[in-house]
Amino acid sequence: MHEGFLQAAYVGAGVLFILSLGGLSNQESAKRAIWYGMAGMALAMLSTALSPGIGNFPAIGAMILIGAVIGVIVAMRVEMTGMPQLIAALHSFVGLAAVFIGINAELALMSLSTQTSDVGLTGFAIKLAEKSGPEITVLKIEVLLGIFVGAITFTGSVIAFGKLAGKIGSRPRKLPGGHYWNSLALIGCAGLGAFYLSGGGVTAIVLVAVLAGLIGWHLIMGIGGADMPVVVSMLNSYSGWAAAAIGFTLGNDLLIMTGALVGSSGAILSYIMCRAMNRNFVSVILGGFGGAGEASADAAGEQVSIDAEGVAAAIENADSIIFVPGYGMAVAQAQGPISELTQRLRDAGKSVRFAIHPVAGRLPGHMNVLLAEARVPYDIVLEMDEINQDFPNTDVTIVVGSNDIVNPEAQENPNSPIAGMPVLEVWKSKQVFISKRGQGTGYSGIENPLFYRDNARMLFGDAKASINQLLTLLE
């Protein structure tokens, strides 16, 4: 492909990526945005494979085919409940790619330095041969940064995957001395980086990758479960910057632009989520929710249970109802029955709405996607700031699998680990019914005094089965 056509293709792919990101901000345009992203990625891969200096097409074609088959299989097997950990796993691939490409670039430089002629050079080696001394130094800095960020992204994403998948405990865990070890590892990376720039070779950058990987591991292990949505967004940003570093190393303008888009959008999303949780971004990184904290005296006594008949009777007598979905709804796949119940109640003339917390579930927008999938009308799905003031005038609030985002501890106990976090004030409703599997704490491990309030009743059991019971009783 001629260089001019290649740049035109890259511009087209970049425009499609921007349209994709823009479309994802709205539920109605999200499906179209996904197609924009797919088209942009297809154009990017095709144009890169056909760009000047690229050869070995059978191997490239085989890798694309294998990746596509794996992607289809994973997409078909992973439920929406597994999407957060899948995204974390995909972030790890970007980080690992940055490490491998950085090491490969250094190996190519070393191989080039032993050659006496430029004859027979192809692809990336041609670009390296054209660089001057200062340009090689800049390239090495790019390699160093790419490997550092990539290694942190890789191990951090692996740990995030483990926590989200329940394979690693959600409570924060740090080595004795806390971030003292992170600081030592960071200093070690800086020293090894200086050694690499002065001629340290592959050994130096491999050691940088190892130390940076330890930083990523310890950093994410020290963050509690309630902060995992922010962590996923943060790792998304890291993967973007790692991709941008790869782009500089390879001299690929599209990869630089795409990495910058992903990195900046992930950083902005992390900032927005931290504001929604009344959290400082640095405090999230230095130690998340779920650590030590003084429990409220209200989180004591006995949780009063209720059966489906009692909930059905309360719903029949209610004029206004608010559903608060959480990760438990996703696990039970209860969004379908809830959508059916919503339609039935609206047909009966009742006001039904949904209250969505910015970090409900384990991924930004997780609940919105599930409700849209179940065809819940967009206009009755409201964000926390839009609906919080309506709870005092609500007859019945039904909490489906939520815990931390409806915890009054955030407002009432200044010693709580979640003190100051904006929450949905469901306890101000006339009646609150909490659909929950058991009496355990939420993902962050913090007790919730809401479950012991006089106007709160626990509907124990699988959320989908419980909602289906209500559908039968309300026929």
SULRAWO-V418516 format. One record per backbone hydrogen bond with DSSP energy under -0.5 kcal/mol. NH is the residue of the N-H (numbers start at 0). CO is the residue of the C=O. If there is no record, write none. Layout:
# SULRAWO-V418516
nh,co
NH,CO
NH,CO
This chain:
# SULRAWO-V418516
nh,co
5,1
6,2
7,3
8,4
9,5
10,6
11,7
12,8
13,9
14,10
15,11
16,12
17,13
18,14
19,15
20,16
21,17
22,18
23,19
24,21
25,22
29,25
29,26
32,28
33,29
34,30
35,31
36,32
37,33
38,34
39,35
40,36
41,37
42,38
43,39
44,40
45,41
46,42
47,43
48,44
49,45
50,47
51,0
53,50
59,55
60,56
61,57
62,58
63,59
64,60
65,61
66,62
67,63
68,64
69,65
70,66
71,67
72,68
73,69
74,70
75,71
76,72
77,73
81,78
82,79
85,81
86,82
87,83
88,84
89,85
90,86
91,87
92,88
93,89
94,90
95,91
96,92
97,93
98,94
99,95
100,96
101,97
102,98
103,99
104,100
105,101
106,102
107,103
108,104
109,105
110,106
111,107
112,108
113,109
113,110
114,111
120,117
124,121
125,122
126,122
127,123
128,124
129,125
130,127
135,131
136,132
137,133
138,134
139,135
140,136
141,137
142,138
143,139
144,140
145,141
146,142
147,143
148,144
149,145
150,146
151,147
152,148
153,149
154,150
155,151
156,152
157,153
158,154
159,155
160,156
161,157
162,158
163,159
164,160
165,162
166,161
167,161
172,220
177,174
179,176
180,177
182,178
183,179
184,180
185,181
186,182
187,183
188,184
189,185
190,186
191,187
192,188
193,189
194,190
195,191
196,192
197,193
198,195
199,194
200,195
203,199
204,200
205,201
206,202
207,203
208,204
209,205
210,206
211,207
212,208
213,209
214,210
215,211
216,212
217,213
218,214
219,215
220,216
221,217
222,219
224,169
226,223
227,224
229,226
230,226
231,227
232,228
233,229
234,230
235,231
236,232
237,233
238,234
239,235
240,236
241,237
242,238
243,239
244,240
245,241
246,242
247,243
248,244
249,245
250,246
251,246
252,250
255,251
256,252
257,253
258,254
259,255
260,256
261,257
262,258
263,259
264,260
265,261
266,262
267,263
268,264
269,265
270,266
271,267
272,268
273,269
274,270
275,271
276,272
277,274
278,273
283,279
284,280
285,281
286,282
286,283
287,221
293,414
298,295
299,297
303,301
303,450
304,302
305,457
310,306
311,307
312,308
313,309
314,310
315,311
316,312
317,314
320,350
321,395
322,352
323,397
324,322
325,399
327,400
328,325
328,399
329,325
330,326
331,327
332,328
333,328
337,333
338,334
339,335
340,336
341,337
342,338
343,339
344,340
345,341
346,342
347,343
348,345
349,344
350,318
351,349
352,320
353,379
354,322
355,353
355,381
356,354
359,356
362,359
365,362
368,364
369,365
370,366
371,367
372,368
373,369
374,371
375,370
379,376
380,377
381,353
381,379
383,355
385,382
386,382
386,383
387,383
389,386
390,387
392,389
393,390
394,319
395,319
396,430
397,321
398,396
398,432
399,323
399,397
400,398
400,434
405,402
406,403
407,405
409,406
410,407
411,407
412,408
413,411
415,412
418,415
419,409
420,417
423,404
424,422
425,423
427,424
428,425
429,393
430,394
431,454
432,396
433,456
434,398
434,432
435,433
435,458
441,445
444,441
448,446
450,447
451,448
452,449
455,452
456,431
457,303
458,433
458,456
459,457
460,435
465,461
466,462
467,463
468,464
469,465
470,466
471,467
472,468
473,469
474,471
